[in-house]
Amino acid sequence: RNHDNPFFQNMCQSKQFCTIKPGLYAMVGAAAALGGVTRMTVSLVVIMFELTGGLQYIVPLMLAVMTSKWVGDALGKDGIYDAHIALNGYPYLDSKKEFTHTTIAADVMRPRRNDPPLCVITQDSMTVEEVEAIFRDTSHNGFPVVLSSESQYLVGFVLRRDLMLAIANARKNQEGVVSNSIVYFSSQVPNNPNDPAPLKLRKILDMAPITITDQTPMETVVEMFRKLGLRQTLVTHNGRLLGIITKKDVLRHVAQLGNQDPESILFN
């Protein structure tokens, strides 16, 4: 067991330190393989230590994991988790990739020049039937609420699920709510006994949604999506609604600037 080299002779004074342990090699090899595949570092070493309880082996584990990560990064930047995110079509913005282009929000927002107008809900002029028709015709996650169709001044943002649930509960529990009842998102509701009972939905309205101007640099927009975890942001100019930018729009724009076909980016 003792090597002829004086260095090893000084180290191998006891059986405990000089016996070859296949389990240790297996553990270090497994950690290195996982580190190269997943690109995890500290968390992987902690997991291996907690599984085995071998605190004295933490140094070789750290060396193996870091070496495998460096080799993996040299061969390709993405780990298996990033690959599965792309395969499953999840809209994910990688925080490690920098966005250095000079485009602005107006270049990315929808609707585009030839697109149909943005689907909005007015503050106090739409009926329950008209709102339910929007549900049938669209699959949007939420809808901007504007003062009127003509002015397009932004009032807030309402989520689709909240709006659907509020209308369903009102039809079931609130007396007098019918298809031609007016939906109100304002605090003041006119009291006209000849009209059907109004539907007051101000409580579900987000009156402070995340908004940007049409001249906001896309570098700032991308950072907002990354750090705030946004699904969409509204684009305005002097308070008037111009359009909307979703995370999928940002990903398509990034792909287009990277010389990829934006339509090839598939989302689940």
N, C-alpha and C positions, 0 to 999 in steps of 0.2 A: 504494500500500500504506500510506502514511503518512496518518494522519487529520489534519484541520486543527486538532484540539484539541491544545494544547501537551502535555498529559499523554501522549497517544499518540505525539506526535513524539519525546518523550524516551525512550519505551520502544522504539519501532521504529527502532532505529539499524542493525539488521542484518536480512538476509533470513531468518536462522534463526528469529528470534522473531516475525516479522510475517507469515510465510506461513501461510495457512489449510491445515490438514491434516485432510482428511476422515477419515482413520484414527483420529485422536484423538477426533473427535466420535463416531465409531462405537463406539470402546472405552468412552468415558464413558457413552454412551447404553445400551450393553449392560449395563454395570455397574449403572446406575440401574434398568433393567428387572429384572435379577436380584435386586437389593436389595429392590425393591418386592414381588416375587413370593415370595421365600424369606425375607425379613426378616433376612438375614445382613448383617453389618457388617464387622468387622475381617477375618474369614476371607475374605470375598469380595474385599476390596481386596488382600489378600496374594495370592490366586489370580490376580487380573488382573495384578498386578505380575510374578508369576513367569511368567505366560504371555507377556507382552510384553517384559519387561525394561526397561520405561520408568519408571525411578525418578523422573524429573523430572515425571511426570504423576500422582504419587500424591496430590497435594493435590486436583486436580479430581475424581479418582476418589472420594476420601473425602467430598467435599462432595456429589457426586451420589448416592452410596450412602446417606448419612445422610438427605439430603432425601427420597429415595424411601421410606426406611423410615418416617420420620415421617409422610409422607402416607399410606402404607399402614396404619399404626397408627391414624391418625385415621379411616380408612374402615372398617377391620375388623381385629380383633386377631390372627386366625389367618393364618399363611402357608400356602403350598402343601404343605409337609411335614406340618403339623398337619391339613390337610384330607385328605391321603392316609391318615394314620393313622386318622382317623375313618371314611373310606370302606372301608378294609380291615378294620375291626373289631378293631384291636389294643388291648388293655387298657393304656392309657397315662394316667398321672397327670401333668397339667401342673404343673410346679413354680412357674409364674408365677401360678397361680390360688390365692387364699387360701381357707382353710376356716375360717369363724368361727362355726359353729353349735355348740350346746351338747349335742348328742346324745352318747351313750356307746356303748361296744362292745356292750353287751347289746341295744341297739336294732338292731344290724346283723348280729350273728353268726347263723350257722346251726348247728343246725336251729331253725326257728321253732316256735311253739307247736303248730301243726297238721302240722308236717313229720315224716317218719319219723326215727328216731334216727340219730345220727351213726355212720357206718361206722368201726369201730375194730378193731384186732387186739390180742388179749390177749398177755401176756408169755410165758406158758408153758402154755397149755391148748388151743391150736388146732392142728389137723392140717394137713398139706400140702394135702389135698383141700379143706378149708374155706377156706384162704387162696386157692387157685386158683378156688374158687367166687366169692370176692369180686372177683377179676380179671374174671371173666365178667359179673358183675352190675353192675359200676361202671366208671367211666372216670376216677376220681380220680388226680391226680398223685402222691399219697402218702397214708399212713394214720397216724393217731396210734396209738401203742402204749400200752396201759393195763395196770395191774396185774391187774385182773379186770373182768368185765362188771358186777359188782355195785358195786365200790368206785369205779371210773372214775378212779383215781389215775394221773396221767400219768407215763409212764416215758420216752417219747421219740417220735421221728417217723422213719418209714422211707419212702423213695421207692419208688414203684411199680416203676420200671425196675430198681432195685437188687434188689428183692425177687424180681421175675420172673427176673432173671438168676441169682440165687443158687439158686433152686429148680431151674431148668433145669440148671445145672451140677452140683448135688447129685444129681439123678436120673441124670445121665450118668456122673459120675465117682465118687460116694460109694456104697460098697457098703451095701446094707440099707435105703436110703431109699425108702420106698414111700408110697402115698397116705395111710395112717393113721399116718405118722410125726409125732411132735409137734414143732412149731416152737418153739424156745427162743430168747428174747432176753435171758435172764438169764445170769449168769456161772456159776452152779451148776446142773449138769444131773444128775438122778438116773440112776444106773447100774442098770438093771433088764434082765437078760439075756433075760427073757421078752417084752419089748416090742420093737417095731421100732426100728431105729437112729434116734436123735434127729437133728434138723437144727438146728445151732447157727448163729444168725445175729446174734449180738451185735455183730459187727464192722461190719455195715452200718447199725446203729441210731444215729441222731443223738440222743444223750442230753441235749443242751442246745439244743432248738429255741427259736425266738423265741416267747415267750408274753406275754400281757397278761391283766389281770384284767377281769372283766365291767363294772367301774366306770371303766375307762380312758376318758378323753374321746376322741371321734372325731377331734378336732383333732390329738391326739398320735398316734393310729393312722395318720392320713393322712400325717403327717410321717415316720413310721417306714417306710411303704411307699415313699415318695419317696426317702428318703436311704439306706435299706438295700437297696432293690431287691427287696423281698419279693414272693413269689407268694401266700403265705398266712401267717397267724399263728394260733396256738391261743389260745383263751380259757379261762382257768381261774379257780377260786375255792378258795383254801386247798389248792391242789395237785390238786383234782379237775377233770377235763376237763368243760367246759360246752358248747363249740362251737368253730367255726372261722370265720375271716373271710378271704376271698380278695380279691385285687385287684378282681375283677369285682363282688363284693359292695360294695366301697367305691365303685366308679364308679357303680353303680346307686343307691346311697344319695346320692351327690353330685347325680346327675341328679334324684332325687326331691325333694331340698331346693331344687333350682333350678326347681321347678314343671314338670319334664319327666316323661313316663311312663317309669318305670324299665324296663319291658318293651320299650321302643323302642330301648334300648341293645343293639345287636347286636355279638357278638364272634365273631371267626374262630378 
